[in-house]
Amino acid sequence: MRRSPLAIELAPTYTEGKRGLEAMMDGWGWLWGAFMMLLFWGRLAAMIVFAVRAFGGTSRKSSREAIDAETILETRFARGEISREESEERKRVLESRAA
């Protein structure tokens, strides 16, 4: 079977030294490529995290939860669901958690 001249030129040759893909991936080239890929994906992930934190609002709700809990406690006391002693005891617990 006769090969065309183009096929002979494009076929990898191992006798002429390192050429093309063989030279590119030999030695430390693969390590450099892996490092650059990790750097790219790391930067992309960091940018996404930064954008979510910057534009997504705050994630700390402890002060807001304490205010909400105190409001709920006062409302339950006003309705008569809990006694004054129970209300004061729970307020002390909430204050100790906030400090």
Secondary structure as the mmCIF struct_conf table of DSSP 4:
data_model
#
loop_
_struct_conf.conf_type_id
_struct_conf.id
_struct_conf.beg_label_comp_id
_struct_conf.beg_label_asym_id
_struct_conf.beg_label_seq_id
_struct_conf.end_label_comp_id
_struct_conf.end_label_asym_id
_struct_conf.end_label_seq_id
HELX_LH_PP_P HELX_LH_PP_P1 ARG A 2 SER A 4
HELX_RH_AL_P HELX_RH_AL_P1 PRO A 5 LEU A 10
BEND BEND1 ALA A 11 ALA A 11
BEND BEND2 TYR A 14 GLU A 16
BEND BEND3 LYS A 18 LYS A 18
HELX_RH_AL_P HELX_RH_AL_P2 GLY A 20 MET A 24
BEND BEND4 MET A 25 ASP A 26
TURN_TY1_P TURN_TY1_P1 GLY A 27 TRP A 28
HELX_RH_AL_P HELX_RH_AL_P3 GLY A 29 PHE A 55
BEND BEND5 GLY A 56 GLY A 56
HELX_RH_AL_P HELX_RH_AL_P4 SER A 62 ARG A 79
TURN_TY1_P TURN_TY1_P2 GLY A 80 GLY A 80
BEND BEND6 GLU A 81 ILE A 82
HELX_RH_AL_P HELX_RH_AL_P5 ARG A 84 ALA A 98
#
